[in-house]
Amino acid sequence: MARLREIELTGPPARMGEAFGEAFRDDIRAFTRIRFDRLAKFVADNGGRGISRSQIVALAAGALGAHRSYDADLWAEFAGIARGAGLDVEELLVCNGLTDLRDLALMDRRGAAGDDPDECSMFMVPAELSGETGLPLCGQTWDMHFEAMDYMALVRRRPDNAPATLSLTTVGCLCLIGQNSEGVAVGNTNLVPTDPAPGVNYLFTITRALRAGDAAEAADLIQATPRLSGHNFYAVDARSAVNIETTATRCVRTPVGGAVFTHTNHYLSEELRPLEFTDRAMANTRWRQETLTCALAALAPPIRLADAWDRLARVTQGPGGACAAAGVSAGPDSATVAAIAQCPGAGRMWLCIGPPTPGNRREFTL
C-alpha cells in the first residue's frame, strides 16, 4: 500500500511553501523528474515529435507571468515550495500543471489520437437528497499515471490571512481536491479543449477557490480565472452545489438540485462541446459517466456518504478495476490513485489511496 504523507503548514504563504518543499525535497524532485518524462512521452505519442527538457522549461516559462500576476499570496507559496525543494519555478510548474501544459504543448496538433490517463469521475448529491442531515455531498476518483500513487500527500494549510484548508494533493503541489474551514469543498475532473492559452493551471485555480466563503463565491473565482486549459470544477457548501464546466476561455455554470450530478472527462454543455478536442478515445469517459449516473440514480434517498462511496468504486481503473473489467480501460499506465468523498458542511472527508473500497478509507477533519 502506498504511503499517504501528512503535513500541516502554518504562517505566511512563503513560509508555508518553504516548509512543504523542505519536508519532501527528495520526493518532490523525483516526482518532478517523472512529470518531465511523462510530458515528453505524451508529446512524442500524440504530437509525433520530440520535446527536449529545455523546450519543456521554455513552455512552462511562457505561462509563468500569468501565475505570478494571478494572486500574490499563491505565488509566494508556490515560489516558496520551489525554494524549499531546490527547484526553479519553471520546473515546479511542470510538476503542478502537467495536464494543462500537455494541452498547451499540443495546441497546434492535428489528428492526434492518443490518450493519457487523467480519467477522473465525480458526483454531487444535493441537499434535498442527502442523508447526512440534509448537507450536500461530493466526491471523486483521481485517476492518473500509476506512479503518482507513491507521491500522495494530505496537506493541512493554516495561512495567516485566509481560511484553513484540508486537501489531497501530490508532494510539492498546491490543492488538488479539498475543503476549507468555511465548509466549502472544491474539486475537478480533466477536460481537453481546443483553446489552451498561457493562463493559470488548475491547482492555482482550486487553491484560490478554497478561500471562498460559500460555493457561489468559489464558482465566481473559478469563472474569473484566466485559465491555461479546460477542466470541470465543482463547488459544494452546507447548502448548495454548483458545477463549473470550463475551457480556457469560456465557462458554463450549472446549479445542482433535484437529482445527483455526475461528471467524467467529456463536455456535457452544448455550448462548450464545439470546443472539445474529440480526436481521442472517448469510450472510457462515456462508460464511466453512464455507469456512475445509473448507480447513483438507483439509490433511494436519503443518500448517505457510504452509499455514494460504494457507487464510486464501480468506475475505478487500473488492473482489475471496474473499467478494465468492462473492457474500457484507459490504458496500462492508468490507475485510480486516490478517491475522496466529502460532506463539507460537516467538515468530513473520506480518503483512500487506490480504489474506494469499504475497508480502504480514512476519515479526516480540519
C-alpha positions as CSV (number, residue, x, y, z in Angstrom):
1,M,0.0,0.0,0.0
2,A,1.3,3.4,-1.0
3,R,2.1,5.8,1.9
4,L,0.0,8.9,2.4
5,R,2.2,11.7,3.6
6,E,0.7,14.2,6.0
7,I,1.9,17.7,6.8
8,E,0.5,20.8,8.5
9,L,1.6,24.2,7.2
10,T,1.2,27.4,9.1
11,G,2.1,31.1,8.8
12,P,2.6,33.4,5.9
13,P,2.3,31.9,2.4
14,A,6.0,32.0,1.6
15,R,7.0,30.2,4.8
16,M,4.2,27.6,4.3
17,G,5.6,26.9,0.8
18,E,9.2,26.6,2.0
19,A,8.2,24.2,4.8
20,F,6.4,22.0,2.3
21,G,9.3,22.0,-0.1
22,E,11.9,21.3,2.6
23,A,9.9,18.5,4.2
24,F,9.6,16.5,1.0
25,R,12.6,17.8,-1.0
26,D,13.8,14.5,-2.4
27,D,10.3,13.2,-3.2
28,I,9.3,16.5,-4.9
29,R,12.5,16.4,-7.1
30,A,11.9,12.8,-8.0
31,F,8.2,13.4,-8.8
32,T,9.1,16.4,-10.9
33,R,11.6,14.3,-13.0
34,I,8.8,11.8,-13.6
35,R,6.4,14.5,-14.8
36,F,9.0,15.9,-17.2
37,D,9.3,12.4,-18.6
38,R,5.6,12.0,-18.8
39,L,5.1,15.3,-20.7
40,A,7.9,14.4,-23.2
41,K,6.3,10.9,-23.8
42,F,2.9,12.5,-24.3
43,V,4.1,14.9,-26.9
44,A,6.0,12.1,-28.7
45,D,3.0,9.8,-28.6
46,N,0.4,12.4,-29.6
47,G,2.3,15.1,-31.5
48,G,4.6,12.9,-33.5
49,R,7.6,14.9,-32.4
50,G,10.2,15.0,-29.6
51,I,10.4,17.7,-27.0
52,S,13.6,18.3,-25.0
53,R,13.8,19.2,-21.4
54,S,14.9,22.8,-22.3
55,Q,11.8,23.1,-24.5
56,I,9.6,21.9,-21.7
57,V,11.1,24.5,-19.4
58,A,10.5,27.2,-22.0
59,L,6.9,26.1,-22.4
60,A,6.4,26.4,-18.6
61,A,8.3,29.8,-18.6
62,G,5.8,31.1,-21.1
63,A,3.0,30.6,-18.6
64,L,4.8,32.0,-15.5
65,G,3.7,35.6,-16.0
66,A,0.0,34.6,-15.7
67,H,0.7,32.7,-12.5
68,R,2.9,35.4,-11.0
69,S,0.2,38.1,-11.5
70,Y,-2.8,35.9,-10.6
71,D,-2.6,36.2,-6.8
72,A,0.3,37.4,-4.7
73,D,-0.1,35.0,-1.8
74,L,-0.5,32.0,-4.1
75,W,2.6,32.9,-6.0
76,A,4.5,33.4,-2.7
77,E,3.5,30.0,-1.5
78,F,4.4,28.4,-4.9
79,A,7.7,30.1,-5.1
80,G,8.4,29.0,-1.5
81,I,7.8,25.4,-2.4
82,A,10.3,25.7,-5.2
83,R,12.9,27.3,-3.0
84,G,12.4,24.6,-0.3
85,A,12.7,21.8,-2.8
86,G,15.7,23.3,-4.6
87,L,13.9,23.7,-7.9
88,D,13.4,26.5,-10.4
89,V,9.8,27.8,-10.5
90,E,9.5,26.6,-14.2
91,E,10.4,23.1,-13.1
92,L,7.8,23.1,-10.3
93,L,5.2,24.4,-12.6
94,V,5.6,21.3,-14.8
95,C,5.1,19.2,-11.7
96,N,1.9,21.2,-10.7
97,G,0.4,21.8,-14.1
98,L,1.2,18.6,-16.2
99,T,-2.3,18.1,-17.7
100,D,-2.7,21.8,-18.7
101,L,0.8,22.0,-20.1
102,R,0.1,18.9,-22.2
103,D,-2.7,20.8,-23.9
104,L,-0.6,23.9,-24.4
105,A,2.2,21.8,-25.8
106,L,-0.1,20.4,-28.5
107,M,-2.4,23.3,-29.1
108,D,-1.4,23.1,-32.8
109,R,-2.0,19.3,-33.0
110,R,-3.8,17.8,-36.0
111,G,-5.1,14.3,-36.0
112,A,-3.6,13.3,-32.6
113,A,-5.4,10.1,-31.5
114,G,-3.6,9.1,-28.3
115,D,-4.6,9.4,-24.7
116,D,-3.0,10.0,-21.3
117,P,-4.6,8.8,-18.1
118,D,-6.5,11.7,-16.5
119,E,-9.8,9.9,-16.4
120,C,-11.5,11.1,-13.1
121,S,-15.1,10.6,-12.1
122,M,-17.1,12.8,-9.7
123,F,-20.5,13.2,-8.1
124,M,-22.5,15.7,-6.2
125,V,-25.6,14.9,-4.1
126,P,-27.8,18.0,-3.5
127,A,-29.1,18.8,0.0
128,E,-32.7,17.6,-0.6
129,L,-31.4,14.1,-1.4
130,S,-28.7,13.8,1.3
131,G,-28.9,11.5,4.2
132,E,-26.2,13.4,6.1
133,T,-28.5,15.8,8.0
134,G,-29.5,17.4,4.7
135,L,-26.0,18.6,3.8
136,P,-24.8,18.3,0.2
137,L,-22.2,15.6,-0.6
138,C,-19.5,15.4,-3.2
139,G,-16.7,13.1,-4.2
140,Q,-14.4,11.8,-6.9
141,T,-11.8,9.4,-8.0
142,W,-8.4,10.9,-9.1
143,D,-7.1,8.8,-11.9
144,M,-3.6,9.4,-13.2
145,H,-0.3,7.7,-14.0
146,F,0.1,4.8,-11.6
147,E,3.3,6.2,-10.1
148,A,1.5,9.2,-8.7
149,M,0.2,6.9,-6.0
150,D,3.7,6.9,-4.5
151,Y,3.7,10.7,-4.0
152,M,0.3,11.5,-2.4
153,A,0.1,14.0,0.4
154,L,-2.7,15.2,2.7
155,V,-1.9,18.9,3.5
156,R,-3.5,21.0,6.3
157,R,-2.8,24.6,5.5
158,R,-3.4,27.3,8.1
159,P,-2.4,30.5,6.5
160,D,-2.3,33.8,8.4
161,N,-4.9,35.6,6.3
162,A,-7.2,33.0,4.7
163,P,-9.4,30.1,5.7
164,A,-7.7,26.9,6.7
165,T,-7.8,24.1,4.1
166,L,-7.6,20.3,4.1
167,S,-6.5,18.9,0.7
168,L,-5.3,15.9,-1.1
169,T,-2.5,16.6,-3.5
170,T,0.9,15.3,-4.5
171,V,4.2,16.4,-3.0
172,G,5.2,19.9,-4.0
173,C,1.8,20.7,-5.4
174,L,-1.0,23.1,-4.4
175,C,-4.5,21.9,-3.6
176,L,-5.9,19.2,-5.9
177,I,-9.2,18.3,-4.1
178,G,-10.2,19.6,-0.7
179,Q,-12.3,21.7,1.6
180,N,-11.9,24.8,3.8
181,S,-12.8,25.9,7.3
182,E,-15.8,27.8,5.9
183,G,-17.3,24.4,4.8
184,V,-16.6,24.8,1.1
185,A,-15.3,21.9,-1.0
186,V,-13.7,22.2,-4.4
187,G,-12.5,19.5,-6.9
188,N,-12.2,18.8,-10.6
189,T,-12.1,16.4,-13.5
190,N,-10.0,17.0,-16.6
191,L,-11.3,18.1,-19.9
192,V,-9.5,18.6,-23.2
193,P,-10.5,21.8,-25.1
194,T,-9.1,23.3,-28.3
195,D,-8.4,26.8,-26.9
196,P,-5.5,26.4,-24.4
197,A,-3.6,29.7,-23.6
198,P,-0.8,30.8,-21.3
199,G,-3.0,31.2,-18.3
200,V,-3.2,29.7,-14.8
201,N,-3.1,26.0,-14.1
202,Y,-5.9,24.2,-12.3
203,L,-4.2,23.8,-9.0
204,F,-3.7,27.5,-8.6
205,T,-7.4,27.9,-9.6
206,I,-8.6,25.4,-6.9
207,T,-6.3,26.7,-4.2
208,R,-7.7,30.2,-4.7
209,A,-11.3,29.0,-4.9
210,L,-10.8,27.3,-1.5
211,R,-10.6,30.8,0.1
212,A,-14.3,31.3,-0.7
213,G,-16.9,31.7,2.0
214,D,-19.5,29.7,0.0
215,A,-19.9,27.6,-3.2
216,A,-21.2,30.6,-5.2
217,E,-18.1,32.6,-4.4
218,A,-15.9,29.7,-5.2
219,A,-17.6,29.4,-8.6
220,D,-17.2,33.1,-9.2
221,L,-13.4,32.8,-8.5
222,I,-13.1,29.9,-10.9
223,Q,-15.1,31.6,-13.6
224,A,-12.9,34.8,-13.3
225,T,-9.6,32.9,-13.6
226,P,-7.6,33.3,-16.8
227,R,-7.3,29.5,-17.2
228,L,-4.5,27.7,-19.0
229,S,-6.8,25.0,-20.3
230,G,-10.2,23.4,-19.6
231,H,-11.4,21.4,-16.6
232,N,-14.7,20.6,-15.0
233,F,-14.8,22.1,-11.5
234,Y,-17.3,21.7,-8.7
235,A,-18.0,23.7,-5.5
236,V,-20.1,22.5,-2.6
237,D,-21.0,24.1,0.7
238,A,-23.5,23.4,3.5
239,R,-26.5,24.4,1.4
240,S,-25.7,24.3,-2.3
241,A,-23.7,22.7,-5.0
242,V,-22.6,24.1,-8.4
243,N,-20.8,22.6,-11.4
244,I,-18.5,24.8,-13.4
245,E,-17.5,23.4,-16.8
246,T,-14.7,25.3,-18.5
247,T,-12.5,25.7,-21.5
248,A,-9.5,28.1,-21.3
249,T,-11.7,31.0,-22.4
250,R,-15.3,30.0,-21.7
251,C,-17.4,28.8,-18.8
252,V,-20.9,27.3,-18.1
253,R,-22.2,27.1,-14.5
254,T,-24.9,24.6,-13.5
255,P,-26.6,24.7,-10.1
256,V,-27.2,21.2,-8.8
257,G,-30.6,20.3,-7.5
258,G,-33.3,17.7,-7.7
259,A,-31.0,14.9,-8.8
260,V,-27.5,13.6,-8.3
261,F,-25.0,15.2,-10.7
262,T,-22.0,13.3,-12.2
263,H,-19.2,14.3,-14.5
264,T,-16.2,12.4,-16.0
265,N,-14.0,13.7,-18.8
266,H,-16.1,14.9,-21.7
267,Y,-18.1,18.1,-22.1
268,L,-21.8,18.0,-21.2
269,S,-22.6,21.6,-22.1
270,E,-24.0,22.0,-25.6
271,E,-22.4,25.5,-25.6
272,L,-18.9,24.2,-24.9
273,R,-19.0,20.9,-26.8
274,P,-17.9,22.5,-30.1
275,L,-14.6,23.5,-28.3
276,E,-13.8,19.9,-27.2
277,F,-10.8,18.1,-28.7
278,T,-12.6,14.9,-29.9
279,D,-9.8,13.1,-31.8
280,R,-9.2,10.9,-28.9
281,A,-10.7,7.7,-27.4
282,M,-14.0,8.5,-25.6
283,A,-15.4,5.1,-24.7
284,N,-13.9,5.2,-21.2
285,T,-15.2,8.6,-20.1
286,R,-18.7,7.9,-21.6
287,W,-18.9,4.5,-19.9
288,R,-18.0,5.9,-16.5
289,Q,-20.5,8.8,-16.9
290,E,-23.3,6.4,-17.7
291,T,-22.3,3.8,-15.1
292,L,-21.9,6.3,-12.2
293,T,-25.1,8.2,-13.1
294,C,-27.2,5.0,-13.2
295,A,-25.6,3.6,-10.0
296,L,-26.4,6.8,-8.0
297,A,-29.8,7.3,-9.5
298,A,-30.8,3.8,-8.4
299,L,-30.3,4.8,-4.8
300,A,-33.4,5.7,-2.8
301,P,-33.0,9.0,-0.9
302,P,-31.8,9.9,1.6
303,I,-28.3,9.1,0.2
304,R,-25.6,8.7,2.7
305,L,-21.8,9.2,2.2
306,A,-21.2,5.5,2.5
307,D,-23.8,4.8,-0.3
308,A,-22.0,7.2,-2.7
309,W,-18.6,5.8,-1.8
310,D,-19.7,2.4,-2.7
311,R,-21.1,3.5,-6.1
312,L,-17.9,5.4,-6.8
313,A,-16.0,2.1,-6.7
314,R,-17.9,1.0,-9.8
315,V,-15.8,3.2,-12.1
316,T,-12.3,2.6,-10.8
317,Q,-9.4,2.0,-13.1
318,G,-6.2,0.1,-13.2
319,P,-5.5,-3.7,-13.2
320,G,-8.7,-5.5,-12.1
321,G,-10.6,-2.2,-11.8
322,A,-14.2,-1.9,-12.9
323,C,-13.3,-0.1,-16.1
324,A,-10.9,-2.9,-17.1
325,A,-13.5,-5.5,-16.3
326,A,-15.9,-3.7,-18.6
327,G,-13.3,-3.5,-21.4
328,V,-13.0,0.3,-21.3
329,S,-9.6,0.7,-19.6
330,A,-7.9,4.0,-20.1
331,G,-4.6,2.1,-20.7
332,P,-1.9,0.2,-18.9
333,D,-0.4,3.3,-17.2
334,S,-3.7,4.4,-15.8
335,A,-4.9,3.8,-12.2
336,T,-7.3,5.1,-9.7
337,V,-4.6,6.5,-7.5
338,A,-7.0,8.0,-4.9
339,A,-10.6,8.6,-4.0
340,I,-12.3,11.2,-1.9
341,A,-15.9,11.7,-0.6
342,Q,-16.8,14.8,1.4
343,C,-19.6,16.4,3.4
344,P,-18.0,19.8,3.7
345,G,-20.9,21.3,5.7
346,A,-20.0,18.9,8.5
347,G,-16.2,19.2,7.8
348,R,-15.9,15.5,6.9
349,M,-13.6,14.0,4.4
350,W,-13.1,10.3,3.5
351,L,-10.0,9.5,1.6
352,C,-8.1,6.5,0.4
353,I,-5.1,5.8,-1.8
354,G,-6.2,3.5,-4.6
355,P,-9.8,2.4,-5.4
356,P,-12.6,3.3,-3.0
357,T,-13.5,0.2,-1.1
358,P,-15.3,0.0,2.3
359,G,-12.2,-1.2,4.1
360,N,-9.8,1.2,2.4
361,R,-10.7,4.6,3.7
362,R,-9.8,7.0,6.5
363,E,-11.8,10.0,7.8
364,F,-10.1,13.3,8.2
365,T,-11.3,16.6,9.6
366,L,-9.8,20.1,9.7
